[in-house]
């Protein structure tokens, strides 16, 4: 078994997690999949910010867990879900870190959506 690396965010690869003060609504396949005022805004290095949404504010009945998985040395092992209503575009459209590394423990119990695999991630300011 190969050990997976664990890296700590720092000046060379910063990660900040802050409350998103706006309402966030995610739609896919013409349906509202998530609607929250409790999202977390995760900014990692120079990547675009990602909205992490509490599972309680996601219609989990619209999601189907897949066998796909990935590993981020800064965040941990990610599990994935597909959105059937979005068709093929919705395959593995949602990810979650169910047991994230300590540095990003705040995102446990949250999911995130690939913007190009959903209709819209609307941040209502």
C-alpha positions as CSV (number, residue, x, y, z in Angstrom):
1,X,0.0,0.0,0.0
2,X,1.4,3.4,-0.9
3,X,1.1,6.2,1.6
4,X,-0.6,9.2,0.3
5,X,1.2,12.5,0.9
6,X,-0.3,15.1,3.3
7,X,0.7,18.7,2.7
8,X,0.0,21.6,5.0
9,X,-1.3,24.8,3.4
10,X,1.2,27.7,3.7
11,X,2.7,30.7,1.8
12,X,3.6,28.6,-1.2
13,X,0.1,27.0,-1.4
14,X,-2.4,28.9,0.8
15,X,-5.9,27.7,1.5
16,X,-8.5,30.0,3.1
17,X,-12.0,29.0,4.1
18,X,-14.5,31.8,4.9
19,X,-18.2,32.0,5.3
20,X,-19.9,32.9,2.0
21,X,-22.2,35.8,3.1
22,X,-24.4,35.5,0.0
23,X,-27.1,32.9,-0.8
24,X,-25.8,30.2,-3.2
25,X,-28.2,28.3,-5.4
26,X,-27.1,25.4,-7.6
27,X,-29.2,24.2,-10.5
28,X,-28.7,21.2,-12.8
29,X,-31.0,19.7,-15.4
30,X,-33.4,22.5,-14.7
31,X,-33.8,21.6,-11.0
32,X,-32.6,23.2,-7.9
33,X,-30.0,20.9,-6.4
34,X,-28.8,23.1,-3.6
35,X,-29.9,26.3,-1.9
36,X,-28.0,27.7,1.1
37,X,-27.0,30.8,3.0
38,X,-24.4,28.7,4.9
39,X,-21.9,28.0,2.1
40,X,-18.1,28.1,2.8
41,X,-15.9,29.9,0.2
42,X,-12.7,27.9,-0.2
43,X,-9.8,29.8,-1.9
44,X,-6.9,27.6,-2.8
45,X,-3.7,29.1,-4.2
46,X,-4.4,30.7,-7.6
47,X,-7.4,28.4,-8.4
48,X,-10.9,29.9,-8.7
49,X,-12.8,30.0,-5.4
50,X,-15.1,27.0,-4.7
51,X,-18.4,27.1,-2.8
52,X,-18.7,24.2,-0.3
53,X,-22.4,23.7,0.6
54,X,-23.6,21.9,3.7
55,X,-25.3,18.5,2.8
56,X,-28.3,19.6,4.8
57,X,-28.9,22.3,2.1
58,X,-28.5,19.9,-0.8
59,X,-31.2,17.7,-2.2
60,X,-29.1,14.6,-1.8
61,X,-32.0,12.5,-3.3
62,X,-30.9,14.1,-6.7
63,X,-27.3,12.7,-6.3
64,X,-26.0,9.2,-6.8
65,X,-22.7,8.2,-5.2
66,X,-20.2,6.9,-7.8
67,X,-17.1,4.8,-7.5
68,X,-14.9,7.6,-8.6
69,X,-12.3,8.9,-6.1
70,X,-9.4,11.3,-6.0
71,X,-6.8,12.5,-3.6
72,X,-5.6,16.0,-2.8
73,X,-2.5,16.2,-0.6
74,X,-3.9,19.4,1.0
75,X,-7.5,18.3,1.6
76,X,-7.6,14.5,1.6
77,X,-9.6,11.8,-0.2
78,X,-12.6,12.9,-2.3
79,X,-15.7,10.9,-3.0
80,X,-18.0,11.8,-5.9
81,X,-21.7,12.0,-6.8
82,X,-23.4,12.3,-10.2
83,X,-26.6,14.3,-10.9
84,X,-29.0,12.2,-13.0
85,X,-31.1,15.2,-14.0
86,X,-28.1,16.7,-15.7
87,X,-27.5,13.7,-18.0
88,X,-24.0,12.7,-19.0
89,X,-22.7,16.2,-18.1
90,X,-23.7,15.4,-14.5
91,X,-21.4,12.4,-14.1
92,X,-19.1,13.0,-11.1
93,X,-20.3,16.6,-11.0
94,X,-20.2,16.8,-7.2
95,X,-17.3,16.0,-4.8
96,X,-16.9,15.9,-1.0
97,X,-14.1,15.3,1.5
98,X,-15.9,13.2,4.1
99,X,-12.7,13.0,6.3
100,X,-10.6,16.0,5.3
101,X,-7.2,16.7,6.6
102,X,-7.1,18.8,9.8
103,X,-6.1,22.0,8.0
104,X,-9.4,22.0,6.2
105,X,-11.6,20.2,8.7
106,X,-14.3,22.9,8.2
107,X,-15.4,21.3,4.9
108,X,-16.4,18.0,6.4
109,X,-20.1,17.5,5.8
110,X,-20.1,19.8,2.7
111,X,-20.2,19.2,-1.0
112,X,-18.9,21.2,-4.0
113,X,-20.0,21.3,-7.6
114,X,-18.0,21.5,-10.9
115,X,-19.3,24.7,-12.5
116,X,-19.1,23.2,-16.0
117,X,-21.2,20.2,-15.0
118,X,-24.2,22.1,-13.6
119,X,-26.5,24.7,-15.1
120,X,-25.5,27.4,-12.7
121,X,-23.9,28.2,-9.4
122,X,-25.7,31.4,-8.6
123,X,-24.1,33.6,-5.8
124,X,-26.8,36.0,-5.0
125,X,-25.1,39.1,-3.5
